[in-house]
Amino acid sequence: MNSKFLLTFFTLISGLSVFGQFSRENISTDSSDIEIIRNSVYHVYEESYKNKDSVWYSVHYIKDTTRLNTEGWKRKNGKHLGIWKEYNFDKQLLFTRDYDNAICEVNRQLFPHHEILERMKKKADSLIISNYSQEFFDSQVRFNFNCYAYDNDGYVGSWTEPMKRKPTEFLFRYQVRLKNSDWQSEMIGISLDENGNYIPSHDRFNNNGFEKLNSENRTFEIDKTKAISIAKEHGLKGKNISEFLKWERFNKATFYDGQFKYYIAELIDQIDEIKKEGRSRITYKFNVYSFNPWTGKFLGKKKMKQIKEWGKNSGFTSDLLPDE
């Protein structure tokens, strides 16, 4: 099993013990739903307004609730809005993050080795620009400060978590979008060594790899309106439609290790198998229309399904699966 995955797993398990002193309180008013969570570290206040797509989120330290950790506005889907600041228990500013403009500035006095991370991020940027284009990078790629740094002993920190030791390996993840679409997370993942060399990987969780383009197009040309218009020529009825961009890996652990595809999915059936006892299941059936996002070319139509299953103690929702 991948060592970085194990590290993340054990960090999560240890975190459960840290937050073992846990309580939750829910309050409903005429205008909002309020949730207050307390654990051994934080006091979390979240107020969701019933008639607005607005959530006020505020975190203070449980040892002294006058000391702010972070606060700001979110949408109900979890998307952060505007400027957020994060402080440590000593009231020192850790970083300021502008979610609207993708800017994050850290307190360099509290972030050792951060200049290394910045330098390596420029190398990762240059790989995207040279393989695709500057226009693609400027308009359809966004670094959301999702990155991790490691050394031979394991994880050492990130863009928003001070690094404990000098890093020797780096992972940067980027959002990508089509024209006039929302940003989609973790569409590009780049691993670099301490010299800035690209590291191919079999680790499917890191979404690594670049697409080798055979066309002259170096920006995404498809959009939802164009795709729906083309899909209607191939049977799309125009109801219950969703869209998504996907990075599909070849699992070869080479520089060119995958391709982007864009999909229009039309829900055509739903099979409910709800049980009072035991596990319940809902199967969603789709017609899925696929496109090359660089050229807008229609690639084909498939029947696919998605399964949502749950029981007393567990549940899952699958990815789209072939529906034979």
N, C-alpha and C positions, 0 to 999 in steps of 0.2 A: 504494500500500500504506500502511496506517495507520502513522503515525510512531511511535506507542508500541509497536506490534508490532515495527517495525524496531529500536527501541532495545533491546527485550528480546532480539531475535535477536543483535544485535551484542554485547550484554553476555554472552550465553551463549557466543558464539564466543571472545571475549576470555578468558572464564573457563577455556576449554579449555587455553589456553596457560599460564595461571596454575597450573593443576593438572597440568601436563605431566609432572612427575616423579611417576609413579604406580606403586604396587605393591599387590598384593592377596595375602593369606595366609589360608588356610582350615584350621581345626583342628577335629577331631571328637573328642568324649569320650563316655563312657557317658551323660552327662546333658545335654549341650548341643553346639551347633554354634557355633563362634567364627569371626568374620571380622575381620581386621585390615587396614585400608586406610591407606596412607601416600601423601601427596602433598606438594607443596612448601610447604603451609601447615598441614595438619592431620594428626594421628594419630588414626584412628577405630577404636574397639574396640566390637564388637557381639557379644553373647552371647545366643543364642536357645536357651531351655530346651526339651528334647524333649517332656517330659510336662506342660508348662504353657504357657498362652498368655501368656508373659512374655519380654521382651527387655530386657537391660540395655545401654544405649547410652552411650558415653563418648567425648568428643572433647577432645584436648589439642593444644597447639601443637607443631609438628614441630621448631621451633628450640629449644624447651625443654619436654620432655614432662612436666615437673613442673607446668607452668602449664595450668590447666583452662580450656577454652572452655565446655563444657556437658556435663551428664550427667543421666540419668534413666531411668525405666522406660517401655516401650512395649508395645503388643500386637503380635502377629505381622502384623496388617494395617496396621501403621504408626501406629495411634492412640496419641498421647501420653497418659500418665497422671500425675496428681499435679502437683507443683511442680517446675519446671525453672528454673535460673538460668543466665544467659550472661555471660561475662567477656571482656574484651579482653586483649591480650597483656600489658598493664601491671597485670593482676590487678584492674582496676576492674570493679565490677558494672555491666553494661549494663542488664539488666532481669530481673525475676522474673515468671514466667508460671505461673499455676495453670490447668492444662488442665481439671480437673474442674469448676471454678466459673467459667470464662471470665473470668479477671482477669489483666491484664498491667500491671505498674507499672514505669515506666522510671526510670533515673537522670537526673533533669532537668538536672543539671550537664553531662551528656554528650549531651543531646538538645535542641539549639536548635530553636526554633519549634514545640516539641511542643504548646504550649498552643493554637496555631492548629489543629492536627490534632484536638485534643480538642473544640474549639468547633465545627468543621465536622462532626465525628461526631455531635454532638447535633442538628445540623440534619438530617443524614441520618436519624437515629432518628425525628425528628419527622415526616418525610415518610411513613415506614412506619406510624407510629401514626395519623396523620390520614387516610391512605388506607385502611387496614385497621382496626385497633383496638388499644387498649392491651393488651387481653387477648391478642390474637394476638402482639404484640411481646413480652410478658412470658413467654409459655408456648411459643411455636412459632418464635421468631426468636432467633438468637444471633449476636452479632458475635464472630468468631474472630480479630480483629486482623489481618484480611486487607485491607490498604488500601495505596494508593500515592499519592504526591504529586509534582506536576510544576510547572515554570515554563516560560517561553517557550523555554528552552534544553533542556528535557527532564526526565528523571527526577531527583528530588532526595532521595528517601528514603521511609520508611514508618514504621509504628508501632514496629517493632523495629530499624530502621536509621536512625541519626541523619541529619537532613536537612541537606544541605550549603548550601542556599540557602533563602530564604523562598519557600514554595510559593504558587502562584496557581490551581492546579486539583487536584481530589481525586477519588479513586475508592475507594469503600467497598464491600466484598462481605460478605454475610451468609449464614449457614447457616439452613436451615429444616427443620422436621420435622413429621410428623403426630403425633397422640397415640400414645404408647407405641411410637414408632419412633426409629431412630437419626437423628442430625443428618446432613443432606445439604448438601454444600458448594456455595457460589457460586450459590445460588438467587435471591438479590436482589443487584443491582449498582446503585450510585448514583454518578453523577458530578456534582460541584458546581464552580462557579467560585469565585473569591476572595471573592465576596459571599454565597456560600451558595445561589446560584440553581442549580436543576436543569438539567443539560445533556443533552438527548436525543442519542442516538448511533446510527449505523449499524454500530458496531463489535460484531459478533456475539460476540467473545471476552469482552466485558465484561458480557454478560448483563443489560443495562440495561432498565429499563422497569417499569411498574406495570400491574396488572390492574384494569380497571374492573368493579366488581362490581354486578350487577343484583339480587342477592339481599340479604336482610337479614343473612345469615350473614357474620360478619367473622372467623371462625376456621375452621380445617379440621375438618370433621365426619366425614370418612371415616377408617377405619383398616383394617388388613389383614384383620382378622376379618370386619368387615362386607363388605368388598369381595369376599372369597372366597365368602362366603355368597351374595351377589348374582350373582357370576360363575358359580356352580354352576347357577343357574337358566337360564343361557345357554350351558351346555355344558362348563364347566370340570370336568375329571376329578379334580383334586386332587393331581396328581403333578408333580414337577419345577417348582415354582412359585417365581417371583421377583417382587419388587415394586419400584417406583421412582416417585418424584415428579419431575416434569420441568417446567422453565420453557420455554415455547414462544413465541418471538418472532414478531411480525408484520412486523418490519423496516421500520417506518414512521418511525423516529426521532422519536417523539412521546412525551409523558409516559405515556399508556396504550399500551403497545407489546408486549403479549403476554398470556399466560394460564398459570396452573398447571393441570397435568393429572396425575392419578394412574393408574398402570397396574399390572395384574396380568398377568404373562407366564407362559404354560405351555409348556415345551419339549415339542414333539410329534415331532420327528424330527431326526436328525443325519446329514449326508452327508459322509463322509471321502474326501478326494482327496489321499492322501499319496504323495509321489514321492521317490525317492532322489536324483534330480537335478532341478533346476529348482524351480519354486515349488509349494508344497503349499497346500491349502485345506481348511477345514472350514466347512460351511454349517449353521447351526443354524436350525431352523424353529419358529416360535412361533404360538400363538393368543394374542392380546393383547386384554385387556379394559380399556377406559378409563372413567374416572370424573371427575366434577367434584368436586374435594376439598373445596370449600366447602359443598356441599349433599349430597354422597354420591350424586348422581344417576348412574345408569349411562348412558354415552354411546354405547357400541357395541363391537363385536368385529371385529378385523381379523386377517388372516394376515400375519405379518411374518417377516423373516429377519435373521440377523446373520452376517457373513462374517469369518472369521479366516484370514489369508493370510500366508505367510512364504516367504522364500528364503534364500540364503546371506548376503546383506548387508542385507536389509530385511524388514520385515513390518508388518502393521497389523491392527487389529480395528475393524470398522465399527460405526456406531450401528445401531439397529434400522431396517430398510428395508422398504418395501412388498414383499410377496411375491405378485406377480400370477399 
